[in-house]
Amino acid sequence: MKPIIEGTRISVEFILDLLASEVSEEEILDDYPHLAKEDIRACLR
């Protein structure tokens, strides 16, 4: 089972793939408004 962001069905791997594809934090937050900047940054730890 892949690690997911708490309270969502979004995997950490998915967020890392978006960031690796040069999708910005702001674009991710626009597309997934239920996420917080802290959620994205936690994926990088």
PDB file of N, CA, C and O in Angstrom:
ATOM      1  N   MET A   1       0.843  -1.180   0.000  1.00  0.00           N
ATOM      2  CA  MET A   1       0.000   0.000   0.000  1.00  0.00           C
ATOM      3  C   MET A   1       0.889   1.245   0.000  1.00  0.00           C
ATOM      4  O   MET A   1       1.852   1.333   0.762  1.00  0.00           O
ATOM      5  N   LYS A   2       0.557   2.191  -0.854  1.00  0.00           N
ATOM      6  CA  LYS A   2       1.344   3.419  -0.968  1.00  0.00           C
ATOM      7  C   LYS A   2       0.961   4.401   0.137  1.00  0.00           C
ATOM      8  O   LYS A   2      -0.197   4.460   0.550  1.00  0.00           O
ATOM      9  N   PRO A   3       1.936   5.169   0.610  1.00  0.00           N
ATOM     10  CA  PRO A   3       1.611   6.216   1.589  1.00  0.00           C
ATOM     11  C   PRO A   3       0.702   7.263   0.943  1.00  0.00           C
ATOM     12  O   PRO A   3       0.901   7.653  -0.208  1.00  0.00           O
ATOM     13  N   ILE A   4      -0.292   7.706   1.702  1.00  0.00           N
ATOM     14  CA  ILE A   4      -1.203   8.732   1.204  1.00  0.00           C
ATOM     15  C   ILE A   4      -1.181   9.938   2.136  1.00  0.00           C
ATOM     16  O   ILE A   4      -0.755   9.849   3.287  1.00  0.00           O
ATOM     17  N   ILE A   5      -1.647  11.056   1.614  1.00  0.00           N
ATOM     18  CA  ILE A   5      -1.772  12.257   2.433  1.00  0.00           C
ATOM     19  C   ILE A   5      -2.974  12.051   3.350  1.00  0.00           C
ATOM     20  O   ILE A   5      -4.069  11.727   2.892  1.00  0.00           O
ATOM     21  N   GLU A   6      -2.757  12.240   4.630  1.00  0.00           N
ATOM     22  CA  GLU A   6      -3.800  11.993   5.629  1.00  0.00           C
ATOM     23  C   GLU A   6      -5.088  12.727   5.280  1.00  0.00           C
ATOM     24  O   GLU A   6      -5.073  13.910   4.940  1.00  0.00           O
ATOM     25  N   GLY A   7      -6.199  12.008   5.370  1.00  0.00           N
ATOM     26  CA  GLY A   7      -7.508  12.595   5.111  1.00  0.00           C
ATOM     27  C   GLY A   7      -7.864  12.689   3.640  1.00  0.00           C
ATOM     28  O   GLY A   7      -8.890  13.267   3.285  1.00  0.00           O
ATOM     29  N   THR A   8      -7.019  12.122   2.775  1.00  0.00           N
ATOM     30  CA  THR A   8      -7.274  12.147   1.329  1.00  0.00           C
ATOM     31  C   THR A   8      -7.036  10.759   0.756  1.00  0.00           C
ATOM     32  O   THR A   8      -6.667   9.827   1.470  1.00  0.00           O
ATOM     33  N   ARG A   9      -7.253  10.646  -0.531  1.00  0.00           N
ATOM     34  CA  ARG A   9      -6.892   9.425  -1.256  1.00  0.00           C
ATOM     35  C   ARG A   9      -5.723   9.697  -2.195  1.00  0.00           C
ATOM     36  O   ARG A   9      -5.445   8.908  -3.098  1.00  0.00           O
ATOM     37  N   ILE A  10      -5.046  10.809  -1.976  1.00  0.00           N
ATOM     38  CA  ILE A  10      -3.941  11.220  -2.845  1.00  0.00           C
ATOM     39  C   ILE A  10      -2.640  10.640  -2.306  1.00  0.00           C
ATOM     40  O   ILE A  10      -2.285  10.830  -1.143  1.00  0.00           O
ATOM     41  N   SER A  11      -1.937   9.928  -3.185  1.00  0.00           N
ATOM     42  CA  SER A  11      -0.686   9.306  -2.745  1.00  0.00           C
ATOM     43  C   SER A  11       0.460  10.313  -2.758  1.00  0.00           C
ATOM     44  O   SER A  11       0.478  11.265  -3.538  1.00  0.00           O
ATOM     45  N   VAL A  12       1.403  10.068  -1.874  1.00  0.00           N
ATOM     46  CA  VAL A  12       2.625  10.867  -1.837  1.00  0.00           C
ATOM     47  C   VAL A  12       3.333  10.742  -3.185  1.00  0.00           C
ATOM     48  O   VAL A  12       3.848  11.727  -3.715  1.00  0.00           O
ATOM     49  N   GLU A  13       3.357   9.539  -3.733  1.00  0.00           N
ATOM     50  CA  GLU A  13       4.003   9.305  -5.026  1.00  0.00           C
ATOM     51  C   GLU A  13       3.395  10.186  -6.121  1.00  0.00           C
ATOM     52  O   GLU A  13       4.125  10.716  -6.958  1.00  0.00           O
ATOM     53  N   PHE A  14       2.071  10.348  -6.125  1.00  0.00           N
ATOM     54  CA  PHE A  14       1.398  11.182  -7.117  1.00  0.00           C
ATOM     55  C   PHE A  14       1.877  12.631  -7.025  1.00  0.00           C
ATOM     56  O   PHE A  14       2.175  13.257  -8.042  1.00  0.00           O
ATOM     57  N   ILE A  15       1.947  13.154  -5.811  1.00  0.00           N
ATOM     58  CA  ILE A  15       2.408  14.534  -5.612  1.00  0.00           C
ATOM     59  C   ILE A  15       3.860  14.674  -6.054  1.00  0.00           C
ATOM     60  O   ILE A  15       4.215  15.654  -6.710  1.00  0.00           O
ATOM     61  N   LEU A  16       4.700  13.708  -5.705  1.00  0.00           N
ATOM     62  CA  LEU A  16       6.105  13.762  -6.115  1.00  0.00           C
ATOM     63  C   LEU A  16       6.236  13.698  -7.637  1.00  0.00           C
ATOM     64  O   LEU A  16       7.090  14.372  -8.213  1.00  0.00           O
ATOM     65  N   ASP A  17       5.398  12.897  -8.288  1.00  0.00           N
ATOM     66  CA  ASP A  17       5.406  12.827  -9.754  1.00  0.00           C
ATOM     67  C   ASP A  17       5.013  14.168 -10.368  1.00  0.00           C
ATOM     68  O   ASP A  17       5.610  14.602 -11.353  1.00  0.00           O
ATOM     69  N   LEU A  18       4.009  14.822  -9.786  1.00  0.00           N
ATOM     70  CA  LEU A  18       3.607  16.141 -10.285  1.00  0.00           C
ATOM     71  C   LEU A  18       4.759  17.136 -10.149  1.00  0.00           C
ATOM     72  O   LEU A  18       5.070  17.866 -11.090  1.00  0.00           O
ATOM     73  N   LEU A  19       5.384  17.160  -8.985  1.00  0.00           N
ATOM     74  CA  LEU A  19       6.495  18.085  -8.760  1.00  0.00           C
ATOM     75  C   LEU A  19       7.661  17.785  -9.697  1.00  0.00           C
ATOM     76  O   LEU A  19       8.312  18.706 -10.190  1.00  0.00           O
ATOM     77  N   ALA A  20       7.928  16.512  -9.945  1.00  0.00           N
ATOM     78  CA  ALA A  20       9.008  16.121 -10.860  1.00  0.00           C
ATOM     79  C   ALA A  20       8.695  16.531 -12.295  1.00  0.00           C
ATOM     80  O   ALA A  20       9.599  16.729 -13.107  1.00  0.00           O
ATOM     81  N   SER A  21       7.402  16.656 -12.599  1.00  0.00           N
ATOM     82  CA  SER A  21       6.975  17.080 -13.939  1.00  0.00           C
ATOM     83  C   SER A  21       6.880  18.598 -14.042  1.00  0.00           C
ATOM     84  O   SER A  21       6.310  19.139 -14.990  1.00  0.00           O
ATOM     85  N   GLU A  22       7.449  19.270 -13.049  1.00  0.00           N
ATOM     86  CA  GLU A  22       7.504  20.733 -13.004  1.00  0.00           C
ATOM     87  C   GLU A  22       6.146  21.402 -12.820  1.00  0.00           C
ATOM     88  O   GLU A  22       5.945  22.539 -13.244  1.00  0.00           O
ATOM     89  N   VAL A  23       5.210  20.687 -12.182  1.00  0.00           N
ATOM     90  CA  VAL A  23       3.953  21.301 -11.773  1.00  0.00           C
ATOM     91  C   VAL A  23       4.248  22.020 -10.462  1.00  0.00           C
ATOM     92  O   VAL A  23       4.811  21.428  -9.541  1.00  0.00           O
ATOM     93  N   SER A  24       3.873  23.283 -10.375  1.00  0.00           N
ATOM     94  CA  SER A  24       4.202  24.070  -9.184  1.00  0.00           C
ATOM     95  C   SER A  24       3.278  23.731  -8.013  1.00  0.00           C
ATOM     96  O   SER A  24       2.196  23.170  -8.189  1.00  0.00           O
ATOM     97  N   GLU A  25       3.736  24.089  -6.821  1.00  0.00           N
ATOM     98  CA  GLU A  25       2.898  23.922  -5.625  1.00  0.00           C
ATOM     99  C   GLU A  25       1.571  24.639  -5.809  1.00  0.00           C
ATOM    100  O   GLU A  25       0.516  24.108  -5.463  1.00  0.00           O
ATOM    101  N   GLU A  26       1.625  25.845  -6.354  1.00  0.00           N
ATOM    102  CA  GLU A  26       0.406  26.639  -6.539  1.00  0.00           C
ATOM    103  C   GLU A  26      -0.570  25.952  -7.489  1.00  0.00           C
ATOM    104  O   GLU A  26      -1.778  25.963  -7.249  1.00  0.00           O
ATOM    105  N   GLU A  27      -0.061  25.356  -8.563  1.00  0.00           N
ATOM    106  CA  GLU A  27      -0.928  24.637  -9.502  1.00  0.00           C
ATOM    107  C   GLU A  27      -1.575  23.429  -8.829  1.00  0.00           C
ATOM    108  O   GLU A  27      -2.755  23.149  -9.042  1.00  0.00           O
ATOM    109  N   ILE A  28      -0.803  22.721  -8.022  1.00  0.00           N
ATOM    110  CA  ILE A  28      -1.348  21.569  -7.303  1.00  0.00           C
ATOM    111  C   ILE A  28      -2.446  22.031  -6.352  1.00  0.00           C
ATOM    112  O   ILE A  28      -3.508  21.412  -6.279  1.00  0.00           O
ATOM    113  N   LEU A  29      -2.194  23.110  -5.628  1.00  0.00           N
ATOM    114  CA  LEU A  29      -3.188  23.627  -4.690  1.00  0.00           C
ATOM    115  C   LEU A  29      -4.438  24.118  -5.410  1.00  0.00           C
ATOM    116  O   LEU A  29      -5.544  23.984  -4.886  1.00  0.00           O
ATOM    117  N   ASP A  30      -4.277  24.683  -6.603  1.00  0.00           N
ATOM    118  CA  ASP A  30      -5.437  25.109  -7.392  1.00  0.00           C
ATOM    119  C   ASP A  30      -6.266  23.907  -7.836  1.00  0.00           C
ATOM    120  O   ASP A  30      -7.497  23.948  -7.813  1.00  0.00           O
ATOM    121  N   ASP A  31      -5.579  22.835  -8.243  1.00  0.00           N
ATOM    122  CA  ASP A  31      -6.267  21.636  -8.733  1.00  0.00           C
ATOM    123  C   ASP A  31      -6.836  20.780  -7.602  1.00  0.00           C
ATOM    124  O   ASP A  31      -7.821  20.065  -7.792  1.00  0.00           O
ATOM    125  N   TYR A  32      -6.220  20.854  -6.437  1.00  0.00           N
ATOM    126  CA  TYR A  32      -6.633  20.052  -5.279  1.00  0.00           C
ATOM    127  C   TYR A  32      -6.783  20.981  -4.075  1.00  0.00           C
ATOM    128  O   TYR A  32      -5.943  20.970  -3.175  1.00  0.00           O
ATOM    129  N   PRO A  33      -7.851  21.786  -4.055  1.00  0.00           N
ATOM    130  CA  PRO A  33      -7.991  22.826  -3.027  1.00  0.00           C
ATOM    131  C   PRO A  33      -8.114  22.299  -1.598  1.00  0.00           C
ATOM    132  O   PRO A  33      -7.956  23.062  -0.645  1.00  0.00           O
ATOM    133  N   HIS A  34      -8.392  21.010  -1.440  1.00  0.00           N
ATOM    134  CA  HIS A  34      -8.485  20.450  -0.088  1.00  0.00           C
ATOM    135  C   HIS A  34      -7.103  20.150   0.497  1.00  0.00           C
ATOM    136  O   HIS A  34      -6.993  19.766   1.661  1.00  0.00           O
ATOM    137  N   LEU A  35      -6.047  20.323  -0.307  1.00  0.00           N
ATOM    138  CA  LEU A  35      -4.686  20.155   0.194  1.00  0.00           C
ATOM    139  C   LEU A  35      -4.153  21.485   0.708  1.00  0.00           C
ATOM    140  O   LEU A  35      -4.599  22.553   0.288  1.00  0.00           O
ATOM    141  N   ALA A  36      -3.207  21.403   1.609  1.00  0.00           N
ATOM    142  CA  ALA A  36      -2.520  22.590   2.122  1.00  0.00           C
ATOM    143  C   ALA A  36      -1.057  22.529   1.696  1.00  0.00           C
ATOM    144  O   ALA A  36      -0.539  21.462   1.368  1.00  0.00           O
ATOM    145  N   LYS A  37      -0.398  23.688   1.704  1.00  0.00           N
ATOM    146  CA  LYS A  37       1.036  23.716   1.373  1.00  0.00           C
ATOM    147  C   LYS A  37       1.811  22.735   2.243  1.00  0.00           C
ATOM    148  O   LYS A  37       2.750  22.085   1.782  1.00  0.00           O
ATOM    149  N   GLU A  38       1.408  22.637   3.502  1.00  0.00           N
ATOM    150  CA  GLU A  38       2.089  21.733   4.432  1.00  0.00           C
ATOM    151  C   GLU A  38       1.981  20.280   3.968  1.00  0.00           C
ATOM    152  O   GLU A  38       2.907  19.495   4.173  1.00  0.00           O
ATOM    153  N   ASP A  39       0.854  19.916   3.342  1.00  0.00           N
ATOM    154  CA  ASP A  39       0.687  18.552   2.829  1.00  0.00           C
ATOM    155  C   ASP A  39       1.708  18.266   1.733  1.00  0.00           C
ATOM    156  O   ASP A  39       2.315  17.196   1.698  1.00  0.00           O
ATOM    157  N   ILE A  40       1.886  19.227   0.848  1.00  0.00           N
ATOM    158  CA  ILE A  40       2.831  19.052  -0.258  1.00  0.00           C
ATOM    159  C   ILE A  40       4.257  18.985   0.282  1.00  0.00           C
ATOM    160  O   ILE A  40       5.046  18.133  -0.128  1.00  0.00           O
ATOM    161  N   ARG A  41       4.575  19.877   1.191  1.00  0.00           N
ATOM    162  CA  ARG A  41       5.937  19.896   1.751  1.00  0.00           C
ATOM    163  C   ARG A  41       6.236  18.639   2.562  1.00  0.00           C
ATOM    164  O   ARG A  41       7.380  18.188   2.610  1.00  0.00           O
ATOM    165  N   ALA A  42       5.215  18.075   3.199  1.00  0.00           N
ATOM    166  CA  ALA A  42       5.411  16.836   3.956  1.00  0.00           C
ATOM    167  C   ALA A  42       5.779  15.682   3.026  1.00  0.00           C
ATOM    168  O   ALA A  42       6.469  14.750   3.438  1.00  0.00           O
ATOM    169  N   CYS A  43       5.326  15.740   1.784  1.00  0.00           N
ATOM    170  CA  CYS A  43       5.669  14.697   0.807  1.00  0.00           C
ATOM    171  C   CYS A  43       7.162  14.709   0.488  1.00  0.00           C
ATOM    172  O   CYS A  43       7.716  13.692   0.071  1.00  0.00           O
ATOM    173  N   LEU A  44       7.804  15.839   0.681  1.00  0.00           N
ATOM    174  CA  LEU A  44       9.224  15.984   0.357  1.00  0.00           C
ATOM    175  C   LEU A  44      10.139  15.544   1.499  1.00  0.00           C
ATOM    176  O   LEU A  44      11.355  15.464   1.329  1.00  0.00           O
ATOM    177  N   ARG A  45       9.563  15.264   2.642  1.00  0.00           N
ATOM    178  CA  ARG A  45      10.377  14.849   3.797  1.00  0.00           C
ATOM    179  C   ARG A  45      10.602  13.370   3.814  1.00  0.00           C
ATOM    180  O   ARG A  45      11.264  12.857   4.715  1.00  0.00           O
TER     181      ARG A  45
END
